[in-house]
Amino acid sequence: MAKAIDVAKFFIEIVANSPNEDAITNLRLNKLLYFAQAGSVSSLGYTLIEEDFEAWDLGPVVKSVYKTFKEYGRNGIVNQSFDRQALTKDEQLYLLDILRKYSTMSTSSLVNKSHEKGTPWYEVYYSTEDKIIPKHRITEYYGHIETVDKFTLPFTEKDFVGTRDESNHLVLPQEYDYAE
């Protein structure tokens, strides 16, 4: 499992170095962490973030991450140094998929998505004194939902012509009948 702060710094660095993205806020960051946690078991085979999420008014929050970046308030968080060794290559690729999927959603949409009736945040926020969202509730709820789209090519074998030689170069047939 990874530390939430390492996942957070990864997100911050990627967003800070993306020309089309505004700096990430603490609120948005915590929602991205939550959705990364939500899909981690189905995508990676294990729970990604070791810290617990708490059910706060504006949704799930990792308290230590919130405190680390609290000074930024509603402003974007400036780029943070990220240790590439802190996350595996698979984790980094998975987190890039999370960013790709959720980058088109506004922060308020992410908050609304985490607040939907029946979600782990909703169940904990409205039903218990303890505001810790158990990891098993997150993985059970989101385990059957694809949180990251699977990348597939819209091609079949018939769409490809030719073979590969011993040097792995593509060898095309002399004639190819497109009428087939």
DOFI-284868 format. One record per residue (C-alpha): residue number from 0; residue in one letter; chain; x, y, z. Coordinates in pm, whole numbers. Layout:
N
seq_type_mol_px_py_pz
NUM_a_A_X_Y_Z
...
This chain:
180
seq_type_mol_px_py_pz
0_m_A_0_0_0
1_a_A_102_357_-63
2_k_A_98_657_166
3_a_A_-178_903_80
4_i_A_71_1192_73
5_d_A_275_1016_-198
6_v_A_-35_963_-413
7_a_A_-133_1326_-349
8_k_A_209_1457_-454
9_f_A_192_1243_-768
10_f_A_-143_1400_-862
11_i_A_-15_1750_-783
12_e_A_299_1708_-993
13_i_A_114_1568_-1294
14_v_A_-151_1841_-1285
15_a_A_110_2115_-1228
16_n_A_301_1998_-1535
17_s_A_-6_1971_-1759
18_p_A_-49_2279_-1977
19_n_A_-428_2245_-1994
20_e_A_-492_2197_-1623
21_d_A_-538_2450_-1345
22_a_A_-359_2385_-1017
23_i_A_-533_2128_-802
24_t_A_-712_2237_-483
25_n_A_-717_2049_-154
26_l_A_-1085_1966_-204
27_r_A_-1032_1825_-553
28_l_A_-719_1641_-443
29_n_A_-905_1456_-169
30_k_A_-1183_1355_-408
31_l_A_-926_1218_-655
32_l_A_-763_1023_-372
33_y_A_-1102_876_-281
34_f_A_-1183_765_-635
35_a_A_-830_625_-672
36_q_A_-893_420_-358
37_a_A_-1236_317_-486
38_g_A_-1106_149_-800
39_s_A_-774_22_-673
40_v_A_-885_-328_-575
41_s_A_-1050_-399_-911
42_s_A_-765_-240_-1109
43_l_A_-455_-321_-902
44_g_A_-575_-615_-695
45_y_A_-519_-442_-360
46_t_A_-620_-134_-161
47_l_A_-392_147_-276
48_i_A_-394_399_9
49_e_A_-304_285_359
50_e_A_-464_575_552
51_d_A_-835_590_628
52_f_A_-1077_835_472
53_e_A_-1306_1037_696
54_a_A_-1660_1146_609
55_w_A_-1645_1527_619
56_d_A_-1911_1776_507
57_l_A_-1762_1812_160
58_g_A_-1697_1442_115
59_p_A_-1425_1187_186
60_v_A_-1097_1329_315
61_v_A_-762_1187_422
62_k_A_-701_1406_726
63_s_A_-319_1405_700
64_v_A_-334_1519_335
65_y_A_-587_1789_417
66_k_A_-365_1921_700
67_t_A_-53_1916_481
68_f_A_-214_2141_218
69_k_A_-455_2336_440
70_e_A_-247_2653_402
71_y_A_-350_2679_35
72_g_A_-716_2721_129
73_r_A_-927_2728_-188
74_n_A_-626_2809_-403
75_g_A_-436_2565_-619
76_i_A_-154_2373_-457
77_v_A_189_2451_-596
78_n_A_397_2171_-738
79_q_A_534_1936_-474
80_s_A_846_1724_-509
81_f_A_741_1367_-576
82_d_A_959_1063_-510
83_r_A_904_833_-810
84_q_A_1018_536_-600
85_a_A_724_583_-363
86_l_A_479_429_-612
87_t_A_518_130_-840
88_k_A_497_172_-1217
89_d_A_155_0_-1217
90_e_A_32_237_-946
91_q_A_153_538_-1142
92_l_A_-17_416_-1460
93_y_A_-336_349_-1268
94_l_A_-328_699_-1117
95_l_A_-279_850_-1463
96_d_A_-595_664_-1568
97_i_A_-778_811_-1268
98_l_A_-667_1161_-1367
99_r_A_-769_1101_-1728
100_k_A_-1114_980_-1624
101_y_A_-1192_1251_-1369
102_s_A_-1012_1550_-1523
103_t_A_-1320_1643_-1724
104_m_A_-1538_1660_-1413
105_s_A_-1561_1979_-1210
106_t_A_-1470_1968_-843
107_s_A_-1835_2017_-747
108_s_A_-1929_1721_-969
109_l_A_-1670_1507_-789
110_v_A_-1815_1616_-455
111_n_A_-2167_1532_-576
112_k_A_-2050_1193_-704
113_s_A_-1896_1108_-366
114_h_A_-2217_1224_-192
115_e_A_-2456_1001_-388
116_k_A_-2705_811_-176
117_g_A_-2572_468_-82
118_t_A_-2202_550_-123
119_p_A_-1968_466_166
120_w_A_-1934_838_244
121_y_A_-2313_879_257
122_e_A_-2366_573_475
123_v_A_-2098_674_727
124_y_A_-2175_1047_728
125_y_A_-2545_1000_799
126_s_A_-2544_692_1021
127_t_A_-2257_683_1270
128_e_A_-2073_891_1523
129_d_A_-1741_753_1397
130_k_A_-1662_936_1074
131_i_A_-1398_687_955
132_i_A_-1500_523_626
133_p_A_-1388_158_653
134_k_A_-1172_47_360
135_h_A_-1383_-264_313
136_r_A_-1695_-49_259
137_i_A_-1520_145_-17
138_t_A_-1392_-167_-192
139_e_A_-1723_-353_-154
140_y_A_-1926_-64_-290
141_y_A_-1700_23_-584
142_g_A_-1565_-328_-645
143_h_A_-1832_-407_-905
144_i_A_-1819_-61_-1068
145_e_A_-1559_19_-1334
146_t_A_-1396_332_-1193
147_v_A_-1145_344_-1477
148_d_A_-1234_264_-1836
149_k_A_-1052_-31_-1982
150_f_A_-847_64_-2286
151_t_A_-949_-140_-2586
152_l_A_-881_-112_-2954
153_p_A_-1183_-113_-3183
154_f_A_-1012_-348_-3426
155_t_A_-1045_-715_-3511
156_e_A_-792_-951_-3663
157_k_A_-945_-892_-4006
158_d_A_-837_-528_-3984
159_f_A_-470_-627_-4004
160_v_A_-290_-756_-4312
161_g_A_53_-911_-4329
162_t_A_288_-1104_-4106
163_r_A_602_-1031_-3909
164_d_A_942_-1162_-4018
165_e_A_1222_-1278_-3787
166_s_A_1328_-914_-3733
167_n_A_969_-823_-3642
168_h_A_926_-612_-3958
169_l_A_582_-606_-4113
170_v_A_568_-802_-4439
171_l_A_269_-724_-4658
172_p_A_134_-963_-4923
173_q_A_191_-871_-5288
174_e_A_-178_-853_-5350
175_y_A_-461_-796_-5114
176_d_A_-822_-838_-5218
177_y_A_-1026_-572_-5035
178_a_A_-1348_-733_-5158
179_e_A_-1336_-1012_-4899
